[in-house]
Amino acid sequence: MIAEKHIAAFRKTGKAYFKWVSRQNTALLENFQSKYKIPEGTGDYKDILADPEVEVVIIATPPSLHLEPLKNALEAGKHVILEKPAGFNAKEIEEITALEQKYPNLTTCDCSSRHSRLQPKFQIVKQIIQSGKLGEIYQIHHNSIGRNGRPGIEYHPEAKWFMDKSKAGGGPLFDWGVYDLSFHLGIFGDEPKLKHVKHVSLKRGLDDYNPGGFVYDVEEHFTALLEFDNGMDFYWERGNHANVEVPNETRIYGTRGGLKFGYCSWDYPVITFYSTDEKNKSYTEEIDSGSAGHDDDFAFAENCMAALSGEMPPAMPLHLAAKHLDIIFKCYHKAG
């Protein structure tokens, strides 16, 4: 599914040509090649790395299968676009950041900027914070709770690996947590550092229904309270399947003002700004972000192409993706 999105988005830039596709299930390979008019196909991705014409590879495997192809691609001198979450555990993120340092002349773009910092709301919220209009930020509260969903398969029903922790790495904390942290730390210029994980709760088994996976051991609902070194608390909650529905929403509390919005481009496009005037009278301002209809996949592809040509750094380099994953792994550790 995600490979198809990458193909459409990078072709839309007019700057990319797809020569190869590798797929473990070779029975489906020919149909995929035919559908997307990709001339070369293989069951072994190393065939792609051996082709001197290939400049960039996209790794769109499940999280447990990221490190080896990343390592081999960089060793082969290829730039890499790496699906999120980049690493599978704390040891892997150490290896991944070491690879980034080992190959400084190769560009690696992590995909967790896709739905977070490459759309209009990110820049607007960041500018409001930098202006000082909110005063000192002391708390962010972000939550998004759905019912009758299952991690990943609400988008791709056949991808039952999403429910298996040994392949997926985790549920909504791992799958969507990288987007959440990408946005909410990025609006502060990526400066806040985690000081303390105060609380984490993970829940699963919220009903008896199994949607067909052989293993179903990822969390369905999590809550966390984090403290950062800038004095800000981050109250964080996500659920794919919980018995309440809450829209994706962020509330930012400052000593002079506050903000409320849904950060995804498909959420309501208005950002609500709360403050007081010179007479200490409260007022509310609604800011249209212009995010309605924004194409996140195309924006990501354009950022990658600009990074690959040296025009700008990638929106999410590996060392920054590793910082977010380190926070997530510490949350899992806190929850036991």
N, C-alpha and C positions, 0 to 999 in steps of 0.2 A: 504493500500500500504506500509506504513512505517513499520507496524507490520511484513509483509512478509520479508522485508529487515533485520529487527532485527533477525528473526528466522534463516534465511540463514547465517547471519554473526556470530551469537553466536554458532550455530552448527558447523561452520567451525573451531572454536577455539578448538573443541574437549573437552571442559570443561563445557558444559552446556546441561542440559536436560529440555525440555519443558513439563511440566505436565498439565498445565491449559491454557485455553484461555477464556476470557470473551468478549462477544459482545452483544451490546444492541439489534441489529437485530437478534433475535434468529432463524429466518427463514433461515439465512445464516450461522448459527453457525456450523451445522453438516457438511456441505460441507467444511468449513474451517478446522475443526478438521481432517476430512478425508484426505484432501489435504496435510496437514502438519503433519499427524500422531501424533496428540496431544490427549491423552486419555480422559481428562476431559474438559467439556465445561459448561458454565453458562451464564445466562443473568444478573447476579448480581456479580460484582467483589468482593464483600465482602466474597463470598464463597471461593475465592482464599486465602484471608487474614486469613481465619479461619483454613487453612491447615498447620499444624506444619512442614510438609516436605518442604514447599516453603521457599526458602531463599531470593530470589530476585524477584521483580516484575518490569515489563516494562510498563510504562504509555504512551500509544500511542494514546491518545484521542486528539481532537481539543483543542487549547489553553484555551478556556473558561472552560474546564472540567479537568484541571490539579490539582487544589489546594485540592479539597476534597479527591480524591483518594491518593494523596501524603500524606496528613495528616493522613488518616486512615491506610495507609501502614506502615508509620513510627511508629504509635501507636501500630501496630500489631507486631513490631519488624522486619520488612522486610527491606532489602536494596532496593534502588530504582534507576532505570534508567528512567530518565524523558525526554520526548520529548521536543524540543524547540518550541517556546519561553516558558521559565519556568513559568512565571507569566503573568497575563492578564492585570494588572494595577498596579499603584504605591502601593496601599494598599496590594495587593497580594504579591508583592516582599518583603515587610516588613515581612509579615507572613511567607514566605518561608525561608528567612534568619534566622528568629527566630526558625523555625523548625530545621534547620541545627545545630544551637547552642544547641537546646534542646536534640537532639539525636546524640551526638558526636561519639558514638560507631557504628553508622550506616552510610554506605556509600551511597551517592546520586551522580550520574553522570548525568550532563546535556548534551544534545546531540549537543549543538552548537559548540563543538570542532570537530564534524564529518568532515566537509569539510574545516576546517580552519587550526587548529594547529596540526593535526595528519598525516601530509603528508610532503614529503621532502622539498618543497619550504619554508615552515615555518621555519624550522631549518636553512636552508642556508641563508635566508634573515636576520634572527635574528643574526646569527654569523657575517655577514658582518656589521650590525649596531653596534654590540658590539665591533668589531675590530677597530672602529673609522675611517674606510676608507671613510665614507661619510661625516665626520665632524659633524657639528651641523645640525640636521634635522629641517628644518623650515616649510616644507609643505608636506602633503600627498594628492594626488588627486586620488580618486578611482571612477570609473564609470562603469556601465553595463546597457545598454539600449537595450530592445528588442521590436519588433513589433508584433502585433496580438497575444500576449500572455495574459493570464489572471491569476492573482495571484493563484498559487497552481495548478489550473486545467490543466495547460499545462503538468503537470506530472501525474495528477490523475483526468481525466475529470469528474468523477462522484462526486467528492468532492466539491459540489457547496457552502458548508459552507465557503470556502476560500474567497468568495466575500462578506460575511456578517460580518461586523465589530463586531457585538455582539457575534459572535462565533470565528472569526479568530483573532480579535484584531486590524487588520490593513492589509495593502497591503505589498508592497516590503520593506518598512521601518521596519515593524515588522517581516515579514517572513524571509527576507534575512539579515536584519540589524544585527541580533545577530551573524551571521557568519562573516560579514564584521568587526564588532568591535572585535570579538574573534581573528581574524587574526591580524588586524592592531594595536591593543593595545598589543596583546601578543608578537609581535616582539620587543617590548620595555620592556619586562619583566613584563607587566601589571602595570607599575608604573605611566604612565600619568593619571592625574585626569582632568575631565572636568572643565574648568574655565568659559566658556561662550558659549552659543548658539547664534552665531551672526545672522544667517539667516536660515530660513526653508521655502520651498515652496512645497505644495502638490497639485497635479492636478489629477482630474479624469473626466469621461465623455468626453473622447477624441474622441469618435465616438458614434453612436447611437446603436451599436450592444450590445445586452445582451446575453451571452452564456447560458442562461437558468436558472439563479438563481432567486429566488423569491425576494431577496434583493441583491443589488449591490452598496455598499456604501464605499468600501475601496479605498484608493488612488491607482492610476496606475503608477504615476511618481513622484519622490520627488528629491529635491536638498537641501543640507544643508551645512552650513559652521560653523564648530566648532573650538573653541580655547581651547587648553590644557595647563596645568600649566608648561609644559616643553618648552613653547615657540613655539609649533608646531600648525599650522592650518591644519584642515582636511576638504578638499573640497570633498563632498560625493554626489553621484548621482546614483540612480537606477530607472529603469522603466521596468515593465512587458509589458506594451503596450504604446509606444510613437511613434511618426511619424519619428523617426530616429533610426538607428541601430548603436550601439557602442559595441565592444567586451568587455568582463569583463577584466578590466585592472587597475593596480595600478602604479602610478608614485611617487617615493619618492625623494624629493629634499633636498640635503644637501649642506653645504658650500664647501665641497671638492669633492663630487661625487653624483651620483644618480643611481636609479634603476628603471627598467620598467619590468613588468611581469603581467600575469594573475594568481591570487593566487590559483584558483581551480585546482584539479589534472587533470581534463579533458581539461584544457586550454593548450596552447602551452607550452611545458616543459622548454623552455629556459628562463633564467633570464638575462636581459641585464644590464650590469654595465658600467656606464659612469664615467670617471675620467680624470685626467691630470698627465703627468709624471714629472720627475725632471726638465725638460726644459719648463714646463708649456704648453706642447703640449697635446691636447685632444686625448683620445683614448677610444675605446669601446671594452668590453670583453663580450663574450657570455658564460653563465654558464649553462650547461645541468643539470637540477635538478634531473633527473631520475624519474620524477613523472608520466611519461606515463604508463598507465595501473594500476596505484595505486588503491587499493581497500579501499576506505574511510570507508565503513561500517565495513569491517573486522578489520581495524586498530582501529576503535572506540570500537568494541567488545573486542579486545585484551587489550586495555587500561582499559576498565571497569573490565575485569577479573583480571588484575593485581592490580587494585585499591581495588577490593573486597577481594583479598587475602593478602592485606597489603603490596604489593611490592612497590607501588608508589601511590602518590595521584592521584585522577581523573584529567584528563586534564582540565575539566571545573566543579569545585565545584559550589554549589549553590550561595555562596556569590559573586563569580566572575560573574556568569550569571546575578545576580541581579544588579551588577554595570553597565553592558552593557544595561540592560533593563531600568535602571534609565535614562541613556543618551537618549534612544529612546523615553521614555515618556516625557522627557523635550523637545525633538524635536517636538512631537505632540502638547505639550502645547504652544510652541513658534508659531506654525502654526495656533493656535486657533482652 
